[in-house]
Amino acid sequence: MSSDRFTTEDGCSLAYEVAGHGVPVLWQHGLGADRKQTAEVFPSMPGIQRITLECRGHGESELGDPGRLSIAQFADDAIQLFDHLGIDGSVVGGISLGAAISLRLAATVPSRVKALILARPAWVAHAAPATMKPYLSIADLLKNFGLEEGLRRYEPSKVLAEVQSAPRITRLPFAASFRVRGKRARLSYSLVFPTMAPDSRRPTSQ
């Protein structure tokens, strides 16, 4: 397994991970997650090479221009990673947001997509589902109060209470990392969703 970085055409430094050898499979994380999520659910197997690009503002990747954040941009970044690695075509797939990125790739550059693996694609039916609420709430707290104070205010909030009272299968993942005013602020799943095990994460499309 190896980790590295590359710089996109607009100057954004993105982190990626390559694990294994063989047929390349771009396997993308969901909104707010990072390479740890994809590694947990993608088994290591002979003849398969898993590639995960940490999207802008996720994991160790830079945020870049916030105005460029979109599924279209994430998909374009994936193509630039293919070019950087010298990959003509790949199986592509992912979880929630990662699946949406994969669908975008299949629709716009079908010659680069050999097959699709989709796990609960995000935003197929609705542009902004209600399950986005915790992300928006926490992002606002981080922006206005920083990591420590933001987390302190989030713990007694109605938003967290709603998440914790939801059926286990509908609970959401929360960001493995955020970038606030240019600085990375990390929050663990155990802090945000203390009763939720990593293997029970549910993408934001549900």
C-alpha positions in Angstrom: 0.0 0.0 0.0 1.3 3.4 -0.9 0.1 7.0 -0.4 1.0 10.0 -2.4 -0.2 13.4 -3.7 -0.6 15.1 -7.0 -1.5 18.6 -8.0 -4.6 19.3 -10.2 -4.6 21.7 -13.2 -6.0 24.5 -10.9 -3.3 24.0 -8.3 -5.1 21.9 -5.7 -3.0 19.3 -3.9 -4.9 16.0 -3.5 -4.0 12.9 -1.6 -4.6 9.4 -2.9 -3.9 5.8 -1.8 -3.0 2.7 -3.9 -3.3 -0.8 -2.5 -2.5 -4.0 -4.2 -1.5 -4.9 -7.8 -3.5 -5.8 -10.8 -6.8 -4.5 -12.4 -7.2 -0.9 -11.3 -10.4 -0.1 -9.3 -11.1 3.5 -8.3 -13.1 3.1 -5.1 -14.3 6.4 -3.7 -15.4 7.4 -0.2 -18.7 9.0 0.8 -19.3 12.6 1.8 -17.2 13.6 4.8 -15.2 10.3 4.9 -11.8 9.5 3.6 -9.5 6.6 2.6 -10.2 4.8 5.9 -13.8 4.2 4.9 -13.0 2.7 1.5 -10.3 0.5 3.0 -12.7 -0.9 5.6 -15.2 -2.1 3.0 -13.0 -3.1 0.1 -11.3 -6.4 0.7 -7.7 -7.0 -0.3 -7.6 -9.6 -3.1 -5.0 -10.9 -5.6 -5.1 -9.3 -9.0 -6.9 -6.1 -7.8 -5.5 -2.7 -7.3 -7.6 -0.4 -5.2 -7.2 3.3 -5.8 -8.8 5.9 -3.6 -8.6 9.7 -4.2 -9.5 11.8 -1.2 -11.8 14.4 -2.6 -11.1 18.1 -2.1 -11.6 19.1 1.5 -11.5 15.4 2.7 -8.8 13.6 4.5 -5.3 14.9 3.6 -6.5 16.7 0.4 -6.5 20.4 0.2 -9.8 22.3 -0.1 -8.9 24.5 -3.0 -11.4 27.0 -4.3 -14.7 26.3 -2.4 -16.6 27.6 -5.5 -15.3 24.6 -7.5 -16.7 21.9 -5.1 -19.1 19.7 -7.0 -19.5 16.1 -8.1 -18.4 17.3 -11.6 -15.2 18.7 -10.1 -14.5 15.5 -8.1 -15.0 13.4 -11.2 -12.6 15.6 -13.2 -10.1 15.3 -10.4 -10.4 11.5 -10.7 -9.6 11.7 -14.4 -6.6 13.8 -13.7 -5.5 11.2 -11.2 -5.9 8.5 -13.9 -3.7 10.6 -16.1 -1.1 11.1 -13.4 -0.9 7.4 -12.7 -0.9 6.5 -16.5 -4.2 4.6 -16.3 -6.3 4.5 -19.5 -9.3 2.8 -18.0 -10.5 1.5 -14.7 -13.3 -0.1 -12.9 -14.9 2.7 -10.9 -17.2 2.7 -7.9 -17.8 4.0 -4.4 -20.1 4.7 -1.5 -22.8 7.4 -1.7 -20.9 10.4 -2.9 -18.3 8.1 -4.3 -21.0 6.2 -6.3 -22.3 9.5 -7.6 -18.8 10.5 -8.8 -18.5 7.1 -10.5 -21.9 7.6 -12.3 -20.6 11.0 -13.5 -17.5 9.4 -14.9 -19.5 6.7 -16.7 -21.7 9.4 -18.2 -19.0 11.8 -19.3 -16.0 9.7 -20.1 -17.3 6.2 -20.8 -14.1 5.2 -22.5 -12.2 5.4 -19.2 -14.8 3.3 -17.3 -14.6 -0.4 -17.6 -17.3 -1.3 -15.1 -19.3 0.2 -12.3 -19.6 -0.8 -8.6 -22.2 1.4 -6.9 -23.0 1.4 -3.2 -26.1 3.5 -2.4 -25.5 6.3 -4.8 -26.0 9.8 -3.4 -28.6 12.3 -4.6 -30.2 10.2 -7.3 -33.8 11.3 -6.4 -33.3 14.5 -4.4 -30.9 17.4 -4.8 -30.5 18.0 -1.0 -31.9 15.3 1.2 -32.9 16.0 4.8 -30.0 13.8 5.9 -27.6 16.7 4.9 -28.8 18.6 8.0 -26.1 17.3 10.4 -23.3 18.2 7.9 -24.6 21.7 7.4 -25.0 22.2 11.2 -21.6 21.0 12.1 -19.9 22.9 9.2 -21.5 26.1 10.5 -20.4 25.4 14.1 -16.8 24.7 12.9 -16.8 27.9 10.8 -18.1 30.1 13.6 -16.6 28.6 16.7 -13.6 26.4 15.7 -13.1 22.7 16.5 -13.2 22.6 20.3 -16.0 25.1 20.9 -17.9 23.9 17.9 -17.9 20.3 19.2 -18.9 21.5 22.7 -21.9 23.2 21.2 -22.8 20.3 19.0 -22.9 17.7 21.8 -26.1 19.0 23.5 -27.7 20.1 20.2 -31.0 19.0 18.8 -29.3 17.8 15.6 -27.1 15.3 17.4 -30.1 14.1 19.5 -32.1 13.5 16.2 -29.2 11.5 14.8 -28.8 9.4 17.9 -32.5 8.6 18.1 -32.7 7.6 14.5 -32.8 3.9 13.6 -29.3 2.5 13.4 -29.5 1.8 9.7 -30.4 5.4 8.9 -27.6 7.1 10.9 -25.2 9.1 9.0 -21.4 9.1 8.6 -19.8 12.4 9.6 -16.7 14.1 8.2 -13.4 12.5 9.0 -12.0 15.9 8.3 -13.1 19.5 7.6 -11.1 22.5 6.5 -12.0 25.7 8.3 -10.4 28.9 7.2 -7.6 27.0 5.6 -6.9 24.8 8.5 -7.8 21.1 8.8 -9.9 20.2 11.8 -10.4 16.5 12.5 -13.4 15.0 14.3 -13.7 11.2 14.9 -16.8 9.2 14.3 -16.8 8.2 18.0 -17.0 11.8 19.0 -19.8 12.8 16.7 -21.7 9.6 16.7 -20.6 7.9 19.9 -23.0 5.0 19.7 -22.3 4.2 16.1 -19.7 1.6 15.0 -17.6 2.3 11.9 -19.1 -0.7 10.0 -22.6 0.7 10.4 -22.1 3.9 8.5 -24.9 4.9 6.2 -24.3 7.2 3.2 -26.1 10.5 3.0 -28.5 9.4 0.2 -30.7 7.5 2.6 
